[in-house]
Amino acid sequence: MQQVVTQVLSLANQAVKESHRDRLESYIRTYCRAIPPEVLSEVEPHKLLAFVMDRFAFLEEDFGRTVKIEIRDAESTLMVDETPSTVIETRLPDCGFIIRTIKSFLRQMNLHLNFVLHPIHGVIHDHGQITGIDQNRGTKYSQVYLQVSQIPADKREALRKDLEQRLELTLLVNRDRWDMMAKFNEARTYTCIVSDRDPASPSPRESQSIPRDVIERAKSNTPRTQHEVEADEAVQLIDWLKDDNFILLGYAWFPASKSGNGHSKPEKGLGLFAAPDRRHLEEVIGEIVASRRTREEVYSYYRTDFITTVRSVAQVRYFGIAERSQDGSLLGEHVFIGQMSTKALKLANRRVPVVGKRIKDVMAKAEDQPGSYAYTKSVAILDSIPVEDLFYWSIDEIRQVANEFRLAESRDHAKVFVWRRPNGRRLTVVCIVPRMHFSEALKEELSQDIRKFLGVPALREYRQETDEESPIRLHFTVGKYRPKVTDADLETLSDRLELLLESWDDQLRRLVFKNYRNPTKSSSQTARYLQTTATAQEIWSRSGARFPESYKGMLPPDIALLDIRQIEKLDENDNLSAALVVIGEGERRHTSLRIVSRKELLLNDVVPVLHRMALRTTSRLAERLIGNGPDVYITGFEVTGADGRKIEADTSLARLGSIVQRVLAGHLADDKLLGLGYLAGLDWKQIDLLITYRNYFVQVFQGLGVQSVDDTLLKHPAFAALLVEYFETKFSIERKDTTTERTDKLLPPLARKYEEGLERVTVIQEDLILRYFIDLLEATRRTNYYRPGRGDTISIKIESALVEHMPRPCPVFEIYVHAPGVEGIHLRGGMVARGGLRHSDRPDDFRTEVLGLQRTQALKNVIIVPQGAKGGFVTRKHSPTREEARAQYQVFIAALLDITDNYVGSKVVPPPGVLRYDDDDPYLVVAADKGTAHLSDTANGISQQYKFWLDDAFASGGCAGYDHKVMGITSRGGWVNVERHFREMGIDIRKVSIKVAGVGDM
């Protein structure tokens, strides 16, 4: 870092006059110390110099202004961020709370802070001009540079003025800080004297204020009055507040009113009470002072309705000390306003002076045994009640509130409490909300209802909770409210709020906001489905109000939440989403298949799939959701296993739900082997794996059909599960075992277990099928099953000679490819072999077709490359278009390359995620054949995507070779040449029969 600074200083010396170098050098050193080292090390010296010079210019310009602020587009910046942003830069005399005030401003204006620098400079200046920068001798100035989210140009000036006002108030509060602290000490001295404590040298005015009866009682040791006890509490509270628990923001002396209405003008204003625009503050505080004039309290502590913007945007606390003359008449009130410090806010109520004693007195009168659950719960509740309330409640009132809160929380029911303050001017509403029903939207709805009922524009609201399991308490405090509100009115308000808490829609709203705001705390069943990037408000706006009354009458809100999750999964590509969930309790408890779709589903769309999955459906409910956005159809089926067993385990629900989802969405074949999901406990990937091997099986063993293999596996699901276990043990990349360890130690026990199980299979054909199946897995050398990004395609490489019952002669290797849209085979006669790939029209025996071509090629090329290769593929769709065929050809080629080694330089590199049970095998070359003559460039494009070492030599032909189609190097081209040959001899073979004799095997 020092090297960077040295380079910047060197550049600066070349760029500025000698007379300016000293102050600029000091400035650069100070500013660079404020830049994070990781940023400093990345920026180029000349860019850093330009940035710091801009900051120095900002410091110098218009130095006569106390607070200088600019809001502008980001220009020279240290952060490499292409996101549009705005710079806010400030300069003012250094003081406390600058950064906190600015950050609270940004939060209130919804501006995201990307980057902040905050150097503090020692500035020497004369008549508004900077003459030097010296950290030891100069006046400290704070310079803050912030990069925030973009601010529209037409909003900047208003924001600048707002922030300027906040920082000016911050300076004002800091300017008067020690004077306000002196007033705190003065008030403490007075209360010490009144409480009969030993005062610390009272001022003359304080001495004159001591009531005569206090002095006389001090001499006679007469028991202390309530007035003296309160004064002693005030001393304790002042000492606690002074101990870094209270941030003083303002002080004023409110003399006793001479008009008799309790109102008076404040005097000796400090901090916020000295602000130019303080009228609203004086009105709010004046109301509190006037309300206290009728009472004899020595002190009071309130949370007011006045919002300060200094340090943080928050309501200020009011702490007042009433001062009286010797004859007991009121002289006035010391009023201190401020904020609780972070330290104080973390403190339990029982640790606060005065309040702590009241809590102790309450618990002393309680019948609960100390240390018991009830006792601990009561203390926790009292600790969480807003501390301001506990200052003016009586011991009996505090105990009553604690008992009612504890009872409501123990039942976990919604409950509303309403009470007035002693003077009747303020009112508190507490809503106890079960945690699973809470949401910010609900809190706002409650707030709106209270404001409307009481006729107030605003109220104070905050949230309290005893612990992580207990219900949430929402406290709403109202200042002035509409006149003539009776106790009966308040009961009506309470009933209205409780009704609001219990409605179906609001329960659903609470669930949406709770689970999408913090899904990690939801139940295991719910959490599976709550995965989205949308905000809770966006989700609620789209789906919350769309459920018809018929739906609400049948299903609870938590099922609607899961249906909403399914709706959120729908998009242009996926028009259907499905999940299995458990609904109801007791005898009505059942498993429901929930399907949401853009189109209405018929029974025939779903029921056959469920039957193939070995499931049974007993009822169906369907609803159409209209309103915000496209129509959505929700279809529910009550399902059990085909054997009547209920499906309730979370793992089973998730596994079977995903199978239904993929089949209905077209990503998984609607196959009879789907039943293995229920019967063998397989997931959709494992089922797709067995479908792959099943399809390859029937291509190899032509005498055994699909139905026979399916029936065998479904009849013996334990073998199906064991086959999957064998495959996963052999090829899973999550295991750390080597291929040798797997071959020698892990796979033999599984093979023996499989063999032992076969002894119990009594049908010969089933025994053969199961033996042939395990043969295929044992002969598998590679697979892309675990390759990252393989999608829905599976390719397996078989060493053919290891398949004991495979018809001979057989290839050396063959790769079988299985995908939703294509199926194919590639056969090789040796390690180095080349041959064409054809688009076959024989889906039932394309391997037989390709094998015949491969054998023929070996004979045809006996002199050149006798070890030939051939491949072929069929599309699932009958008669695909040219582009559809091209797309499936691309899938086929990619699947071949998925499990083929590559050369990087001279080194053979295996494909990622592929375990190899054979030697290096980087040679794979393809050529054109029937239906693929125009696809050489397509194949080479895939080769280049894979960075395959053969590049565009992977497939012969195309733009980099001979185009078979264009040049006529095809079977059809050969036949045209034959026609021409005879035509030149005067024979039209289309009309004249000919006989041809030849030698060779074609």
ZILINFEN-V286680 format. One record per helix or strand of 2 or more residues. SS is the DSSP state (helix for helix, strand for strand). FROM is the first residue (numbers start at 1). TO is the last residue. If there is no record, write none. Layout:
# ZILINFEN-V286680
ss=SS from=FROM to=TO
ss=SS from=FROM to=TO
This chain:
# ZILINFEN-V286680
ss=helix from=2 to=15
ss=helix from=18 to=34
ss=helix from=37 to=40
ss=helix from=45 to=60
ss=strand from=68 to=73
ss=strand from=85 to=93
ss=helix from=98 to=108
ss=strand from=113 to=126
ss=strand from=129 to=133
ss=strand from=139 to=149
ss=helix from=153 to=175
ss=helix from=177 to=194
ss=helix from=204 to=208
ss=helix from=212 to=220
ss=helix from=226 to=242
ss=strand from=246 to=255
ss=strand from=266 to=271
ss=helix from=272 to=274
ss=helix from=279 to=292
ss=strand from=299 to=308
ss=strand from=314 to=324
ss=strand from=330 to=340
ss=helix from=342 to=345
ss=helix from=349 to=351
ss=helix from=355 to=365
ss=helix from=373 to=384
ss=helix from=387 to=392
ss=helix from=395 to=411
ss=strand from=415 to=420
ss=strand from=427 to=433
ss=helix from=435 to=437
ss=helix from=440 to=454
ss=strand from=460 to=465
ss=strand from=472 to=478
ss=helix from=487 to=502
ss=helix from=504 to=517
ss=helix from=519 to=521
ss=helix from=524 to=527
ss=helix from=536 to=544
ss=helix from=549 to=554
ss=helix from=557 to=569
ss=strand from=576 to=583
ss=helix from=586 to=588
ss=strand from=590 to=597
ss=helix from=603 to=612
ss=strand from=615 to=625
ss=strand from=632 to=641
ss=helix from=650 to=665
ss=helix from=672 to=679
ss=helix from=684 to=700
ss=helix from=706 to=715
ss=helix from=717 to=731
ss=helix from=739 to=758
ss=helix from=764 to=779
ss=strand from=780 to=783
ss=strand from=794 to=799
ss=helix from=800 to=802
ss=strand from=813 to=818
ss=strand from=822 to=828
ss=strand from=834 to=839
ss=helix from=846 to=860
ss=strand from=869 to=875
ss=helix from=882 to=898
ss=strand from=902 to=904
ss=strand from=907 to=909
ss=strand from=925 to=928
ss=helix from=933 to=945
ss=helix from=951 to=953
ss=helix from=964 to=967
ss=helix from=971 to=984
